[in-house]
């Protein structure tokens, strides 16, 4: 079924679109979770035994299941399939012929080596939109190398500008390139579906973590192209504004302060009751503060360290100085503003009594697009039903299971470590 055959806003614009995911870890799963949230039917093809690598990234876990996997795979159907066996390849070809989109982020060339090249996929299904996600792109001397998010953060320059002022480089501690590439993939699929409405043809979309890194770094790249010095590591600072960063408090917390102009700077000093004779008063102009960044930050840290976070929040809010407490994750979850957005919501899960998910950051006319939420699947939970939908009868499915071509669900068993961790968390 194609995207234009039915358009029910309550079901999402991708209702009727079938997506095959041959993915693992973060990038492809995140891309297809976005599509599932927008109404697509996503069939996740996983290998025997372990399935998606992220199923085993634990702790942290939630009732024996990897939190990373749970956060990236809602709304999908899991099929365990050995497509390297001839009978398994036949099943995958049937899935390909029935699909609108195929997304994969395997090692470069791995799917083609198994017989499923871009050309072969296009020949089997001319309307298929094939999304190939790699680390370094489809051309060049690095094209055949596998990659992980932090490695490409380093290669693409992100790590060079991240870390303590004057300290060692550090990665951004979230999968910013994997998830960013997943976003670009979902956007590319929406574009390709619109094109297919006109041409009737699918296409081959290539995306990479390195290209996402270059996009995120476009201001820094263009600054150097324009002849400016290469950017330095500034911790939480910003090259052209001081103060701009996290400052300590009297109660061991931190508050992020941004004084983007001299008027705001003066309001900041007044709010913190800085005497006229204080040495920090000598830095009246932003250019002076930028030139004396380290000295200024040390002086301001000594001042903020006299106040609690809540006291500074109240003072800076009244003075109109941009600021924010540096919240840890429990504080984020308990925050009134976060809760008002209703983005973190409960979801039924057959094995987790108090399960919840983080929705996409969007609403349409006040409604979230996910109208038919389903929990992240157990490994192989949908193998039989997906094959039945392809037209295979029960006897043939039993034969494929017996031959080790198709796998069926086995719920996870909590380990002793997991059980102890859960008891500690609930204590």
C-alpha positions as CSV (number, residue, x, y, z in Angstrom):
1,X,0.0,0.0,0.0
2,X,1.4,3.4,-0.9
3,X,1.4,6.6,1.1
4,X,-1.2,8.4,-1.1
5,X,-3.8,5.6,-1.0
6,X,-5.0,6.6,2.5
7,X,-4.4,9.8,4.4
8,X,-5.9,9.8,7.8
9,X,-4.2,12.4,10.0
10,X,-5.1,10.5,13.1
11,X,-3.0,7.6,11.9
12,X,-0.1,9.7,10.6
13,X,1.0,10.6,7.1
14,X,3.0,7.4,6.7
15,X,0.0,5.2,7.4
16,X,0.0,2.5,4.7
17,X,3.8,2.7,4.1
18,X,5.7,-0.4,4.9
19,X,9.3,0.0,6.0
20,X,11.9,-2.8,6.3
21,X,14.7,-2.1,8.8
22,X,17.8,-4.2,8.6
23,X,19.5,-2.2,11.3
24,X,21.3,-2.3,14.6
25,X,22.5,0.0,17.4
26,X,21.2,3.6,17.0
27,X,21.1,5.2,13.5
28,X,18.7,3.0,11.6
29,X,16.5,2.1,14.6
30,X,16.0,5.8,15.4
31,X,15.2,6.6,11.8
32,X,12.5,3.9,11.6
33,X,11.1,4.7,15.0
34,X,10.4,8.2,13.7
35,X,8.6,6.6,10.7
36,X,6.7,4.3,13.0
37,X,5.6,7.2,15.1
38,X,4.3,8.9,11.9
39,X,2.2,5.8,11.0
40,X,4.4,3.5,9.0
41,X,4.4,-0.3,9.5
42,X,8.0,-1.1,10.4
43,X,9.3,-4.7,10.1
44,X,12.6,-5.0,11.9
45,X,14.7,-7.9,10.6
46,X,17.1,-9.2,13.3
47,X,19.7,-11.9,13.4
48,X,19.4,-15.1,15.4
49,X,20.5,-15.2,19.1
50,X,21.3,-11.6,19.9
51,X,19.2,-9.6,17.5
52,X,20.0,-5.9,17.4
53,X,23.3,-5.2,19.2
54,X,21.6,-2.6,21.4
55,X,19.4,-5.4,23.0
56,X,22.6,-6.3,24.9
57,X,23.8,-2.8,25.8
58,X,23.0,-3.1,29.5
59,X,23.1,-2.0,32.2
60,X,21.2,0.3,32.3
61,X,18.3,-2.1,32.0
62,X,14.5,-2.1,32.6
63,X,13.1,-5.4,33.9
64,X,15.8,-7.3,32.0
65,X,15.7,-5.3,28.8
66,X,18.2,-2.8,27.5
67,X,17.1,0.8,28.0
68,X,18.9,1.8,24.8
69,X,16.9,-0.7,22.8
70,X,13.7,0.2,24.4
71,X,14.3,3.9,23.6
72,X,14.8,3.3,19.9
73,X,12.4,0.6,18.8
74,X,8.8,1.2,19.7
75,X,6.1,0.7,17.2
76,X,7.9,-2.1,15.3
77,X,7.5,-5.7,14.4
78,X,10.5,-8.0,15.1
79,X,11.3,-10.8,12.6
80,X,14.3,-13.1,13.3
81,X,15.5,-14.2,9.8
82,X,18.7,-15.7,8.5
83,X,18.7,-14.2,5.0
84,X,22.1,-15.7,4.2
85,X,20.4,-19.1,3.8
86,X,18.7,-19.5,0.5
87,X,15.3,-20.0,2.0
88,X,15.8,-17.0,4.2
89,X,16.9,-14.9,1.2
90,X,13.6,-15.9,-0.5
91,X,11.7,-14.6,2.5
92,X,13.6,-11.3,2.5
93,X,13.0,-10.9,-1.2
94,X,9.3,-11.3,-0.6
95,X,9.5,-8.6,2.1
96,X,11.4,-6.3,-0.2
97,X,8.8,-6.7,-3.0
98,X,6.0,-5.8,-0.5
99,X,7.8,-2.8,1.0
100,X,7.9,0.9,0.2
101,X,11.2,1.6,2.1
102,X,14.2,-0.3,3.2
103,X,16.6,1.2,5.8
104,X,19.9,-0.4,6.7
105,X,23.1,0.6,8.6
106,X,25.1,-2.6,8.4
107,X,28.9,-2.7,7.8
108,X,29.6,-1.1,4.4
109,X,28.9,-3.6,1.6
110,X,27.5,-6.3,3.9
111,X,24.0,-6.3,2.5
112,X,25.2,-6.2,-1.1
113,X,27.6,-9.1,-0.4
114,X,24.5,-11.1,0.8
115,X,23.0,-10.5,-2.7
116,X,20.9,-7.4,-1.8
117,X,22.7,-4.7,-3.7
118,X,21.1,-1.4,-4.6
119,X,20.7,-2.5,-8.2
120,X,19.2,-5.9,-7.2
121,X,16.8,-4.3,-4.8
122,X,15.7,-1.7,-7.5
123,X,15.2,-4.5,-10.0
124,X,13.0,-6.5,-7.6
125,X,11.0,-3.5,-6.6
126,X,11.3,-0.4,-8.8
127,X,9.2,1.7,-6.3
128,X,11.5,0.8,-3.4
129,X,13.2,3.7,-1.5
130,X,16.5,2.2,-0.3
131,X,18.3,4.1,2.5
132,X,21.9,3.1,3.0
133,X,23.5,4.6,6.1
134,X,27.3,4.4,6.6
135,X,29.9,6.0,8.8
136,X,32.0,7.9,6.3
137,X,29.9,8.0,3.1
138,X,29.7,6.0,-0.1
139,X,32.9,7.4,-1.8
140,X,36.5,8.2,-0.9
141,X,39.3,6.3,0.9
142,X,37.2,5.8,4.1
143,X,34.1,4.5,2.4
144,X,34.5,0.9,3.4
145,X,35.3,1.5,7.1
146,X,32.8,0.8,9.8
147,X,32.2,3.6,12.3
148,X,30.8,4.4,15.7
149,X,29.4,7.8,16.7
150,X,32.3,9.0,18.9
151,X,34.8,8.0,16.2
152,X,33.1,10.1,13.6
153,X,32.6,13.0,16.1
154,X,36.4,12.9,16.4
155,X,37.0,12.6,12.6
156,X,34.5,15.4,11.7
157,X,35.9,17.9,14.2
158,X,33.2,17.9,16.9
159,X,35.5,16.5,19.5
160,X,38.2,19.1,18.7
161,X,35.9,21.9,20.0
162,X,34.3,20.0,22.9
163,X,35.8,19.6,26.3
164,X,37.1,21.8,29.2
165,X,38.6,25.1,28.4
166,X,42.3,24.3,28.0
167,X,41.7,20.6,28.7
168,X,41.5,17.4,26.7
169,X,39.0,16.8,23.9
170,X,35.7,15.2,24.7
171,X,32.9,13.7,22.7
172,X,29.4,14.9,23.0
173,X,28.0,12.3,25.4
174,X,24.9,11.5,23.4
175,X,24.7,9.7,20.0
176,X,24.3,13.0,18.3
177,X,25.5,11.8,14.9
178,X,23.6,8.5,14.9
179,X,20.4,10.1,15.9
180,X,21.0,13.1,13.6
181,X,21.6,10.8,10.7
182,X,18.4,9.0,11.7
183,X,16.5,12.4,11.5
184,X,18.0,13.1,8.0
185,X,16.9,9.6,6.9
186,X,13.3,10.1,8.0
187,X,13.3,13.5,6.2
188,X,14.8,12.0,3.1
189,X,12.2,9.3,3.0
190,X,9.4,11.9,3.2
191,X,11.1,13.7,0.2
192,X,11.5,10.5,-1.7
193,X,7.8,9.5,-1.2
194,X,6.7,12.8,-2.6
195,X,9.0,12.3,-5.6
196,X,7.6,8.9,-6.1
197,X,4.0,10.3,-6.2
198,X,5.1,12.0,-9.4
199,X,7.5,9.6,-11.0
200,X,6.3,6.2,-9.7
201,X,10.0,5.4,-9.1
202,X,11.8,4.7,-5.9
203,X,15.4,5.6,-5.4
204,X,18.7,5.0,-3.5
205,X,19.4,7.4,-0.6
206,X,22.8,7.5,0.9
207,X,23.5,9.1,4.2
208,X,26.5,9.0,6.6
209,X,27.5,10.1,10.1
210,X,30.4,12.1,8.7
211,X,28.0,14.2,6.5
212,X,25.8,14.8,9.6
213,X,28.9,15.9,11.5
214,X,29.8,18.3,8.7
215,X,26.3,19.8,8.8
216,X,26.3,20.3,12.5
217,X,29.8,21.9,12.3
218,X,28.9,24.2,9.4
219,X,29.4,27.5,11.3
220,X,32.9,26.5,12.5
221,X,33.8,25.1,9.0
222,X,32.8,28.3,7.3
223,X,34.5,30.5,9.9
224,X,37.8,28.8,9.1
225,X,37.1,29.0,5.4
226,X,36.6,32.7,5.8
227,X,40.1,33.0,7.3
228,X,39.3,33.0,11.0
229,X,41.5,31.0,13.5
230,X,40.4,27.5,14.2
231,X,37.9,27.4,17.1
232,X,39.2,26.3,20.5
233,X,37.8,24.2,23.3
234,X,35.9,26.5,25.7
235,X,34.0,24.1,27.9
236,X,30.5,25.4,27.9
237,X,31.6,28.8,26.7
238,X,31.0,30.7,23.4
239,X,33.8,32.4,21.4
240,X,32.2,35.8,21.1
241,X,30.4,36.3,24.5
242,X,31.6,36.3,28.1
243,X,30.2,35.3,30.5
244,X,28.6,32.4,28.8
245,X,28.7,29.1,30.6
246,X,28.1,27.2,33.8
247,X,29.0,28.8,37.1
248,X,29.1,27.2,40.6
249,X,26.7,27.8,43.5
250,X,26.9,27.6,47.3
251,X,24.9,24.4,47.3
252,X,27.1,22.4,44.9
253,X,24.9,23.0,41.9
254,X,25.6,25.0,38.8
255,X,23.8,27.7,36.9
256,X,24.2,28.5,33.3
257,X,24.5,32.3,32.6
258,X,24.5,34.1,29.3
259,X,25.2,37.9,29.2
260,X,25.0,38.6,25.5
261,X,25.5,42.4,25.8
262,X,26.7,45.1,28.2
263,X,23.3,46.0,29.4
264,X,22.6,42.4,30.5
265,X,26.1,42.3,32.1
266,X,25.3,45.3,34.2
267,X,21.9,43.8,35.3
268,X,23.8,40.6,36.2
269,X,26.2,42.4,38.5
270,X,23.3,44.3,40.1
271,X,21.3,41.2,40.7
272,X,24.3,39.5,42.4
273,X,24.9,42.7,44.5
274,X,28.5,43.2,43.2
275,X,30.0,46.3,44.8
276,X,31.3,49.1,42.6
277,X,34.8,48.5,43.9
278,X,34.9,44.8,43.0
279,X,37.7,44.0,40.4
280,X,35.1,42.4,38.0
281,X,33.6,45.9,37.4
282,X,36.7,46.8,35.4
283,X,35.4,44.6,32.5
284,X,32.6,46.8,31.4
285,X,32.7,45.9,27.7
286,X,32.1,42.5,26.1
287,X,35.3,42.7,24.1
288,X,37.3,43.3,27.3
289,X,35.6,40.3,28.9
290,X,36.3,38.0,25.9
291,X,39.9,39.1,26.0
292,X,40.2,38.2,29.7
293,X,37.9,35.1,29.6
294,X,39.7,33.0,32.2
295,X,40.2,35.8,34.7
296,X,36.6,37.0,34.2
297,X,35.2,33.5,34.7
298,X,37.2,33.0,37.8
299,X,36.0,36.3,39.3
300,X,32.4,35.5,38.5
301,X,32.6,32.0,39.8
302,X,33.7,33.4,43.2
303,X,30.7,35.7,43.2
304,X,28.1,33.0,42.2
305,X,29.6,30.6,44.7
306,X,28.0,32.8,47.5
307,X,24.5,32.1,46.4
308,X,22.3,28.9,46.1
309,X,21.0,27.9,42.7
310,X,17.4,28.9,43.7
311,X,18.5,32.2,45.0
312,X,20.4,33.0,41.8
313,X,17.4,31.9,39.7
314,X,15.1,34.2,41.5
315,X,17.5,37.1,41.3
316,X,18.4,36.6,37.6
317,X,14.8,36.1,36.6
318,X,13.8,39.4,38.3
319,X,16.7,41.1,36.5
320,X,15.9,39.7,33.1
321,X,19.3,37.9,32.8
322,X,19.2,34.7,30.6
323,X,20.0,31.7,32.8
324,X,19.2,28.1,33.6
325,X,19.9,25.7,36.4
326,X,22.1,22.8,35.2
327,X,19.6,20.0,35.9
328,X,20.6,16.4,36.3
329,X,18.4,13.7,34.8
330,X,16.2,13.1,37.9
331,X,15.6,16.8,38.1
332,X,14.6,16.9,34.4
333,X,12.1,14.1,34.9
334,X,10.6,15.9,37.9
335,X,10.5,19.4,36.3
336,X,7.2,21.1,36.0
337,X,7.9,22.6,32.6
338,X,9.0,19.2,31.2
339,X,5.9,17.5,32.6
340,X,3.7,20.2,31.1
341,X,4.9,19.2,27.6
342,X,3.5,15.6,28.1
343,X,6.4,14.3,26.0
344,X,7.4,11.5,28.4
345,X,4.3,9.3,28.5
346,X,3.3,5.8,29.8
347,X,3.0,3.0,27.3
348,X,1.7,-0.5,27.8
349,X,4.5,-3.1,27.7
350,X,3.8,-6.9,28.2
351,X,6.8,-7.3,30.4
352,X,7.3,-3.9,32.1
353,X,4.6,-2.7,34.4
354,X,5.7,1.0,34.6
355,X,7.1,1.5,31.1
356,X,7.2,4.9,29.5
357,X,8.6,6.5,26.3
358,X,9.9,9.9,25.1
359,X,7.7,11.0,22.2
360,X,8.9,12.9,19.1
361,X,9.2,16.6,19.8
362,X,6.2,17.6,17.7
363,X,2.4,18.0,17.8
364,X,-0.1,18.8,15.0
365,X,-3.1,20.9,16.0
366,X,-2.3,20.0,19.6
367,X,-2.2,16.3,18.9
368,X,0.8,13.9,18.9
369,X,0.9,11.9,15.6
370,X,1.4,8.5,17.3
371,X,-2.1,7.1,17.4
372,X,-1.4,3.4,17.6
373,X,1.4,3.0,20.1
374,X,3.0,-0.4,20.6
375,X,5.9,-1.2,22.8
376,X,9.4,-2.2,21.6
377,X,9.1,-5.8,20.4
378,X,10.7,-8.8,22.0
379,X,13.2,-10.5,19.7
380,X,11.2,-12.4,17.0
381,X,7.9,-11.6,18.5
382,X,6.3,-11.0,15.1
383,X,8.1,-13.5,12.9
384,X,5.1,-15.7,12.4
385,X,2.5,-12.9,11.9
386,X,4.7,-11.1,9.4
387,X,5.1,-14.3,7.3
388,X,1.4,-15.0,7.5
389,X,0.8,-11.6,6.0
390,X,3.2,-12.5,3.2
391,X,0.9,-15.4,2.4
392,X,2.9,-18.3,3.9
393,X,0.8,-21.0,5.5
394,X,1.4,-22.4,9.0
395,X,3.1,-25.6,7.7
396,X,5.6,-23.6,5.7
397,X,6.4,-21.3,8.6
398,X,6.9,-24.3,10.9
399,X,9.3,-25.8,8.3
400,X,11.3,-22.5,8.2
401,X,11.4,-22.4,12.0
402,X,12.7,-26.0,12.1
403,X,15.3,-25.2,9.5
404,X,16.7,-22.3,11.5
405,X,15.7,-19.8,8.9
406,X,13.0,-18.1,11.1
407,X,13.2,-17.5,14.8
408,X,10.4,-16.9,17.3
409,X,10.2,-14.9,20.5
410,X,12.0,-15.7,23.7
411,X,11.3,-13.2,26.5
412,X,14.5,-12.0,28.2
413,X,15.4,-13.5,31.6
414,X,16.6,-11.1,34.2
415,X,20.1,-11.8,35.5
416,X,21.1,-11.8,39.1
417,X,23.0,-8.5,38.5
418,X,19.8,-7.1,36.9
419,X,17.6,-8.2,39.8
420,X,20.0,-6.7,42.3
421,X,20.2,-3.4,40.4
422,X,16.4,-3.2,40.2
423,X,16.1,-3.8,44.0
424,X,18.6,-1.1,44.6
425,X,16.7,1.3,42.3
426,X,13.4,0.6,44.1
427,X,14.9,0.8,47.5
